[in-house]
Amino acid sequence: MTAAQVKQLIRDVPDFPKPGILFKDITPVLKHPQAMDSVIGFMAERAAGLGVTLVAGPEARGFLFGMPLAMRLGVGFVPIRKPGKLPWKTRNVSYALEYGTDMVQVHEDAAGKGDRVLLVDDLLATGGTMAACCQLMESLGAQVVGCQFMVELSFLDGRNRLAGRHLNALFAY
C-alpha cells in the first residue's frame, strides 16, 4: 500500500476522550495486514543507515510497531513498561503529565554501552513519554539513534521536547 492509502485508514473521532478533542484512531490500520506491513516497511526504510542494534518501545502501542520493526531490521526488541510489570531488576524514569506524574521502566540488562537504540511508538503528542524513554535507555549506557512514530500531532509540539534527536513520523497532523 502507498502511504496515502494507509493514511486514509486513520479515522477521526470527534470529542474523544472529551469534548473538543479530535482523536486520530489508528485501529483501522492495525486490522489491515497490508497497511501494517507497509507501515513497518516505511519505518524500516527510515531507519536505514542508523546502525540500529535494538528497537525499544513503550507499552502498549510501541509494542505493536516496535516488535515487527525489530524483526524486519534483524535486531532485538526491548519492552518499556509501566511500573510493576517486569520481573527482573529494573531502571525507572519518572516524567510529568498534565496533572501528575507517570513512570516507565526497563530491565537493567536490556541495553548497554555500544547499543544503538531506535525508539518506536504509535504517536507523538507532547513528547513526554518518549523523552522519558530516551532518558531511560541512555541511563543504561545505550545511544538513542532515533525516534519513530506512525503519527505526529504537530500542534502539540512534541518535537520541541525531543529537540536534537533524529525524529521521523510517517504522518503529521
C-alpha positions in Angstrom: 0.0 0.0 0.0 1.1 3.6 -0.5 1.5 6.0 2.3 -1.6 7.9 1.1 -3.7 4.7 1.2 -2.5 3.9 4.7 -3.3 7.5 5.8 -6.8 7.2 4.5 -7.4 4.4 7.0 -6.7 6.6 10.0 -10.1 7.8 11.2 -11.1 11.0 13.0 -13.2 10.5 16.1 -14.6 13.9 17.3 -14.9 14.6 21.0 -12.9 11.7 22.3 -11.8 11.3 25.0 -13.5 14.6 25.9 -15.3 17.4 24.0 -13.2 19.4 21.7 -10.6 16.7 21.1 -10.3 15.2 17.6 -8.8 11.8 18.2 -6.8 10.1 15.4 -7.8 6.4 15.6 -5.2 4.0 14.1 -7.1 0.8 14.9 -8.3 0.5 11.2 -4.6 0.4 10.2 -3.9 -2.3 12.8 -6.6 -4.6 11.5 -5.4 -4.3 7.9 -2.3 -6.6 7.3 -1.2 -4.9 4.1 -1.4 -1.5 5.8 0.7 -2.7 8.8 3.2 -4.3 6.5 3.6 -1.0 4.6 3.9 1.0 7.9 6.7 -1.3 9.1 8.3 -1.2 5.7 8.2 2.6 5.7 9.7 2.7 9.3 12.5 0.2 8.3 13.4 2.4 5.3 13.7 5.4 7.5 15.9 3.5 10.0 18.3 2.5 7.2 21.8 3.9 7.9 21.2 4.5 11.6 23.1 1.3 12.6 20.3 0.2 14.9 21.2 -2.7 17.2 18.0 -2.7 19.3 14.4 -1.4 18.9 12.6 -0.3 22.0 9.0 0.8 22.5 6.7 1.8 25.4 3.6 -0.3 26.2 1.3 -0.9 24.6 1.3 0.6 21.2 5.0 0.9 21.0 5.0 -2.9 21.2 2.7 -3.2 18.2 5.1 -1.3 15.9 8.4 -2.0 17.7 8.4 -5.8 17.6 7.7 -6.2 13.9 10.1 -3.4 13.1 12.8 -5.1 15.1 12.2 -8.3 13.3 12.3 -6.5 9.9 15.6 -4.9 10.9 17.0 -8.2 12.3 17.6 -6.9 15.8 16.2 -7.4 19.3 13.3 -5.7 20.9 13.2 -4.1 24.4 9.8 -3.6 26.0 9.5 -0.4 28.1 6.8 -0.9 30.7 4.7 0.8 33.3 5.8 0.1 36.9 5.3 -3.4 38.4 5.2 -5.3 35.1 8.8 -6.5 34.7 10.1 -9.5 36.8 13.8 -8.6 36.8 15.8 -5.8 38.3 14.6 -2.5 36.7 15.6 1.0 36.0 12.9 3.7 36.3 12.4 7.2 35.0 9.5 9.4 36.1 8.0 12.2 34.0 5.4 14.9 34.3 1.9 14.6 33.0 -0.6 17.4 32.6 -1.9 16.5 36.1 0.6 14.4 38.0 3.4 12.1 37.1 4.0 8.7 35.4 6.9 6.3 35.2 8.4 4.0 32.7 10.8 1.1 33.5 13.0 -1.4 31.7 15.2 -4.3 32.8 18.7 -3.1 33.9 20.3 -5.5 31.4 18.0 -4.6 28.4 20.7 -2.4 26.8 24.1 -1.1 27.4 27.2 0.6 26.1 27.6 0.1 22.4 23.8 -0.4 21.8 22.2 1.9 19.2 18.6 2.1 20.1 15.7 3.1 17.9 12.6 4.1 20.0 9.2 3.5 18.4 5.7 4.4 19.3 2.4 4.9 17.5 2.0 8.6 18.2 4.0 11.7 19.1 1.9 14.2 21.1 3.6 16.3 23.8 6.7 14.1 23.8 6.8 13.4 27.5 6.6 9.6 27.3 9.3 9.4 24.5 11.6 11.9 26.3 11.4 9.6 29.4 12.1 6.5 27.2 15.2 8.2 25.7 16.4 9.1 29.2 15.7 5.6 30.4 17.7 3.9 27.6 20.6 6.4 27.9 20.7 5.7 31.7 21.7 2.1 30.7 24.6 3.4 28.6 22.9 2.9 25.2 22.8 5.6 22.5 19.4 6.6 21.2 19.9 7.0 17.4 16.3 7.9 16.6 12.6 8.1 17.5 10.0 6.9 15.1 6.2 7.3 15.1 3.4 6.5 12.8 1.5 9.7 13.6 2.7 13.1 14.9 0.2 15.7 16.3 2.5 18.6 15.4 0.3 21.2 17.0 1.2 19.7 20.4 4.9 20.5 19.8 6.3 17.2 21.0 9.3 17.7 18.7 10.4 20.6 20.9 10.6 18.2 23.9 12.8 15.9 21.8 14.9 18.6 20.3 18.3 17.5 18.9 17.0 13.9 18.4 16.6 12.2 15.0 12.8 12.0 14.6 10.6 10.5 12.0 6.8 10.4 11.7 5.0 8.8 8.8 2.0 11.2 9.1 1.7 14.6 10.6 -1.5 16.4 11.6 
